[in-house]
Amino acid sequence: MGDSPVDILAGRAAGAWTVAATYGYGSPASLWEAKPHAAIARFADLPAVLADLESHGPG
């Protein structure tokens, strides 16, 4: 999970699911360019997004 494209790219390079935090420092457009697996607008949404990603198998 991260709020910058660098965070998302690092996670993808490590083979992890990535979640963009659109409420942080990075712009939502730049985060989507990094191709996160999902995005959240508030931290409280993270558990549901992680459960959904886990149901799809490894990233």
N, CA, C and O atoms as CSV, one atom per row, in Angstrom:
chain,resi,resn,atom,element,x,y,z
A,1,MET,N,N,0.848,-1.166,0.000
A,1,MET,CA,C,0.000,0.000,0.000
A,1,MET,C,C,0.893,1.228,0.000
A,1,MET,O,O,1.909,1.271,0.693
A,2,GLY,N,N,0.505,2.223,-0.782
A,2,GLY,CA,C,1.290,3.437,-0.816
A,2,GLY,C,C,0.530,4.593,-1.425
A,2,GLY,O,O,-0.527,4.425,-2.034
A,3,ASP,N,N,1.103,5.780,-1.242
A,3,ASP,CA,C,0.458,6.987,-1.766
A,3,ASP,C,C,1.292,7.669,-2.840
A,3,ASP,O,O,1.073,8.837,-3.163
A,4,SER,N,N,2.257,6.924,-3.394
A,4,SER,CA,C,3.047,7.476,-4.494
A,4,SER,C,C,3.277,6.380,-5.532
A,4,SER,O,O,3.230,5.194,-5.209
A,5,PRO,N,N,3.524,6.776,-6.768
A,5,PRO,CA,C,3.802,5.775,-7.800
A,5,PRO,C,C,5.002,4.891,-7.451
A,5,PRO,O,O,5.009,3.705,-7.783
A,6,VAL,N,N,6.011,5.451,-6.791
A,6,VAL,CA,C,7.189,4.667,-6.405
A,6,VAL,C,C,6.784,3.522,-5.481
A,6,VAL,O,O,7.302,2.413,-5.607
A,7,ASP,N,N,5.866,3.781,-4.557
A,7,ASP,CA,C,5.384,2.731,-3.655
A,7,ASP,C,C,4.734,1.597,-4.442
A,7,ASP,O,O,4.994,0.422,-4.183
A,8,ILE,N,N,3.899,1.953,-5.389
A,8,ILE,CA,C,3.182,0.958,-6.182
A,8,ILE,C,C,4.154,0.167,-7.054
A,8,ILE,O,O,4.055,-1.058,-7.136
A,9,LEU,N,N,5.076,0.843,-7.693
A,9,LEU,CA,C,6.051,0.165,-8.543
A,9,LEU,C,C,6.933,-0.781,-7.735
A,9,LEU,O,O,7.249,-1.876,-8.200
A,10,ALA,N,N,7.331,-0.378,-6.537
A,10,ALA,CA,C,8.151,-1.242,-5.681
A,10,ALA,C,C,7.380,-2.490,-5.276
A,10,ALA,O,O,7.927,-3.593,-5.289
A,11,GLY,N,N,6.127,-2.323,-4.920
A,11,GLY,CA,C,5.307,-3.473,-4.555
A,11,GLY,C,C,5.134,-4.438,-5.713
A,11,GLY,O,O,5.248,-5.651,-5.538
A,12,ARG,N,N,4.860,-3.908,-6.888
A,12,ARG,CA,C,4.690,-4.763,-8.069
A,12,ARG,C,C,6.000,-5.486,-8.396
A,12,ARG,O,O,5.982,-6.662,-8.759
A,13,ALA,N,N,7.133,-4.793,-8.270
A,13,ALA,CA,C,8.430,-5.412,-8.541
A,13,ALA,C,C,8.714,-6.557,-7.574
A,13,ALA,O,O,9.409,-7.512,-7.921
A,14,ALA,N,N,8.174,-6.458,-6.360
A,14,ALA,CA,C,8.355,-7.506,-5.355
A,14,ALA,C,C,7.342,-8.640,-5.518
A,14,ALA,O,O,7.404,-9.635,-4.795
A,15,GLY,N,N,6.412,-8.495,-6.463
A,15,GLY,CA,C,5.412,-9.526,-6.691
A,15,GLY,C,C,4.240,-9.476,-5.735
A,15,GLY,O,O,3.523,-10.463,-5.569
A,16,ALA,N,N,4.043,-8.326,-5.103
A,16,ALA,CA,C,2.964,-8.170,-4.121
A,16,ALA,C,C,1.744,-7.506,-4.746
A,16,ALA,O,O,1.844,-6.797,-5.748
A,17,TRP,N,N,0.588,-7.753,-4.129
A,17,TRP,CA,C,-0.597,-6.976,-4.483
A,17,TRP,C,C,-0.318,-5.542,-4.084
A,17,TRP,O,O,0.332,-5.304,-3.066
A,18,THR,N,N,-0.787,-4.594,-4.851
A,18,THR,CA,C,-0.567,-3.191,-4.521
A,18,THR,C,C,-1.897,-2.463,-4.398
A,18,THR,O,O,-2.836,-2.698,-5.159
A,19,VAL,N,N,-1.946,-1.573,-3.414
A,19,VAL,CA,C,-3.140,-0.768,-3.166
A,19,VAL,C,C,-2.706,0.689,-3.095
A,19,VAL,O,O,-1.858,1.051,-2.280
A,20,ALA,N,N,-3.282,1.512,-3.939
A,20,ALA,CA,C,-2.979,2.940,-3.952
A,20,ALA,C,C,-3.866,3.664,-2.948
A,20,ALA,O,O,-5.083,3.477,-2.931
A,21,ALA,N,N,-3.249,4.487,-2.118
A,21,ALA,CA,C,-3.981,5.320,-1.164
A,21,ALA,C,C,-4.172,6.690,-1.807
A,21,ALA,O,O,-3.259,7.517,-1.802
A,22,THR,N,N,-5.351,6.925,-2.354
A,22,THR,CA,C,-5.591,8.163,-3.098
A,22,THR,C,C,-5.748,9.382,-2.206
A,22,THR,O,O,-5.864,10.501,-2.704
A,23,TYR,N,N,-5.755,9.182,-0.900
A,23,TYR,CA,C,-5.899,10.293,0.040
A,23,TYR,C,C,-4.541,10.809,0.524
A,23,TYR,O,O,-4.492,11.688,1.384
A,24,GLY,N,N,-3.447,10.282,-0.011
A,24,GLY,CA,C,-2.116,10.662,0.445
A,24,GLY,C,C,-1.508,11.771,-0.394
A,24,GLY,O,O,-2.209,12.645,-0.903
A,25,TYR,N,N,-0.183,11.719,-0.528
A,25,TYR,CA,C,0.561,12.784,-1.192
A,25,TYR,C,C,0.540,12.699,-2.713
A,25,TYR,O,O,0.570,13.732,-3.381
A,26,GLY,N,N,0.491,11.507,-3.271
A,26,GLY,CA,C,0.503,11.368,-4.725
A,26,GLY,C,C,-0.844,11.712,-5.336
A,26,GLY,O,O,-1.883,11.576,-4.690
A,27,SER,N,N,-0.822,12.155,-6.575
A,27,SER,CA,C,-2.090,12.447,-7.253
A,27,SER,C,C,-2.728,11.134,-7.699
A,27,SER,O,O,-2.018,10.202,-8.077
A,28,PRO,N,N,-4.055,11.049,-7.660
A,28,PRO,CA,C,-4.714,9.823,-8.109
A,28,PRO,C,C,-4.324,9.430,-9.541
A,28,PRO,O,O,-4.156,8.245,-9.827
A,29,ALA,N,N,-4.181,10.397,-10.427
A,29,ALA,CA,C,-3.809,10.084,-11.812
A,29,ALA,C,C,-2.437,9.421,-11.883
A,29,ALA,O,O,-2.260,8.440,-12.605
A,30,SER,N,N,-1.467,9.947,-11.142
A,30,SER,CA,C,-0.126,9.358,-11.178
A,30,SER,C,C,-0.114,7.977,-10.533
A,30,SER,O,O,0.648,7.104,-10.946
A,31,LEU,N,N,-0.952,7.777,-9.526
A,31,LEU,CA,C,-1.044,6.456,-8.904
A,31,LEU,C,C,-1.599,5.432,-9.889
A,31,LEU,O,O,-1.074,4.323,-9.982
A,32,TRP,N,N,-2.646,5.785,-10.621
A,32,TRP,CA,C,-3.237,4.851,-11.589
A,32,TRP,C,C,-2.269,4.540,-12.720
A,32,TRP,O,O,-2.305,3.438,-13.267
A,33,GLU,N,N,-1.405,5.481,-13.083
A,33,GLU,CA,C,-0.400,5.220,-14.118
A,33,GLU,C,C,0.561,4.114,-13.690
A,33,GLU,O,O,1.108,3.405,-14.535
A,34,ALA,N,N,0.770,3.963,-12.377
A,34,ALA,CA,C,1.656,2.920,-11.852
A,34,ALA,C,C,0.965,1.554,-11.815
A,34,ALA,O,O,1.602,0.555,-11.481
A,35,LYS,N,N,-0.316,1.498,-12.149
A,35,LYS,CA,C,-1.103,0.275,-12.257
A,35,LYS,C,C,-1.228,-0.510,-10.947
A,35,LYS,O,O,-0.835,-1.676,-10.885
A,36,PRO,N,N,-1.771,0.121,-9.901
A,36,PRO,CA,C,-2.026,-0.638,-8.674
A,36,PRO,C,C,-3.122,-1.672,-8.926
A,36,PRO,O,O,-3.918,-1.528,-9.854
A,37,HIS,N,N,-3.156,-2.699,-8.106
A,37,HIS,CA,C,-4.210,-3.704,-8.224
A,37,HIS,C,C,-5.546,-3.166,-7.721
A,37,HIS,O,O,-6.607,-3.625,-8.147
A,38,ALA,N,N,-5.491,-2.195,-6.816
A,38,ALA,CA,C,-6.705,-1.599,-6.249
A,38,ALA,C,C,-6.355,-0.223,-5.707
A,38,ALA,O,O,-5.184,0.148,-5.628
A,39,ALA,N,N,-7.381,0.527,-5.337
A,39,ALA,CA,C,-7.182,1.851,-4.740
A,39,ALA,C,C,-8.227,2.058,-3.655
A,39,ALA,O,O,-9.338,1.533,-3.723
A,40,ILE,N,N,-7.841,2.835,-2.656
A,40,ILE,CA,C,-8.775,3.185,-1.587
A,40,ILE,C,C,-8.743,4.687,-1.368
A,40,ILE,O,O,-7.714,5.335,-1.558
A,41,ALA,N,N,-9.881,5.229,-0.968
A,41,ALA,CA,C,-9.994,6.659,-0.692
A,41,ALA,C,C,-9.908,6.952,0.798
A,41,ALA,O,O,-9.765,8.105,1.203
A,42,ARG,N,N,-9.995,5.890,1.625
A,42,ARG,CA,C,-9.838,6.055,3.075
A,42,ARG,C,C,-9.314,4.752,3.653
A,42,ARG,O,O,-9.614,3.671,3.146
A,43,PHE,N,N,-8.534,4.863,4.712
A,43,PHE,CA,C,-7.867,3.708,5.298
A,43,PHE,C,C,-8.860,2.634,5.736
A,43,PHE,O,O,-8.554,1.444,5.663
A,44,ALA,N,N,-10.021,3.034,6.182
A,44,ALA,CA,C,-11.028,2.075,6.653
A,44,ALA,C,C,-11.461,1.101,5.560
A,44,ALA,O,O,-12.014,0.045,5.870
A,45,ASP,N,N,-11.223,1.428,4.296
A,45,ASP,CA,C,-11.588,0.547,3.186
A,45,ASP,C,C,-10.573,-0.573,2.950
A,45,ASP,O,O,-10.854,-1.512,2.205
A,46,LEU,N,N,-9.404,-0.483,3.574
A,46,LEU,CA,C,-8.327,-1.432,3.297
A,46,LEU,C,C,-8.683,-2.884,3.610
A,46,LEU,O,O,-8.412,-3.742,2.770
A,47,PRO,N,N,-9.270,-3.218,4.761
A,47,PRO,CA,C,-9.560,-4.636,5.030
A,47,PRO,C,C,-10.424,-5.296,3.956
A,47,PRO,O,O,-10.160,-6.434,3.569
A,48,ALA,N,N,-11.430,-4.613,3.479
A,48,ALA,CA,C,-12.299,-5.192,2.446
A,48,ALA,C,C,-11.545,-5.380,1.135
A,48,ALA,O,O,-11.732,-6.387,0.451
A,49,VAL,N,N,-10.703,-4.428,0.782
A,49,VAL,CA,C,-9.927,-4.537,-0.456
A,49,VAL,C,C,-8.929,-5.689,-0.353
A,49,VAL,O,O,-8.761,-6.444,-1.311
A,50,LEU,N,N,-8.269,-5.833,0.790
A,50,LEU,CA,C,-7.320,-6.933,0.964
A,50,LEU,C,C,-8.021,-8.282,0.894
A,50,LEU,O,O,-7.504,-9.219,0.285
A,51,ALA,N,N,-9.185,-8.388,1.506
A,51,ALA,CA,C,-9.945,-9.642,1.445
A,51,ALA,C,C,-10.300,-9.977,0.002
A,51,ALA,O,O,-10.224,-11.138,-0.401
A,52,ASP,N,N,-10.683,-8.980,-0.769
A,52,ASP,CA,C,-11.018,-9.204,-2.173
A,52,ASP,C,C,-9.788,-9.652,-2.959
A,52,ASP,O,O,-9.868,-10.593,-3.749
A,53,LEU,N,N,-8.661,-8.993,-2.753
A,53,LEU,CA,C,-7.438,-9.367,-3.461
A,53,LEU,C,C,-6.996,-10.778,-3.085
A,53,LEU,O,O,-6.596,-11.552,-3.955
A,54,GLU,N,N,-7.062,-11.121,-1.801
A,54,GLU,CA,C,-6.650,-12.450,-1.350
A,54,GLU,C,C,-7.514,-13.544,-1.968
A,54,GLU,O,O,-7.042,-14.662,-2.173
A,55,SER,N,N,-8.754,-13.239,-2.263
A,55,SER,CA,C,-9.636,-14.243,-2.854
A,55,SER,C,C,-9.247,-14.572,-4.295
A,55,SER,O,O,-9.712,-15.567,-4.851
A,56,HIS,N,N,-8.402,-13.747,-4.898
A,56,HIS,CA,C,-7.965,-13.964,-6.282
A,56,HIS,C,C,-6.629,-14.690,-6.384
A,56,HIS,O,O,-6.165,-14.955,-7.493
A,57,GLY,N,N,-6.004,-15.015,-5.271
A,57,GLY,CA,C,-4.721,-15.709,-5.293
A,57,GLY,C,C,-3.554,-14.741,-5.308
A,57,GLY,O,O,-3.743,-13.532,-5.175
A,58,PRO,N,N,-2.341,-15.273,-5.469
A,58,PRO,CA,C,-1.136,-14.432,-5.410
A,58,PRO,C,C,-1.128,-13.329,-6.462
A,58,PRO,O,O,-1.668,-13.486,-7.558
A,59,GLY,N,N,-0.485,-12.178,-6.092
A,59,GLY,CA,C,-0.357,-11.043,-7.004
A,59,GLY,C,C,0.642,-11.317,-8.054
A,59,GLY,O,O,0.883,-10.470,-8.914
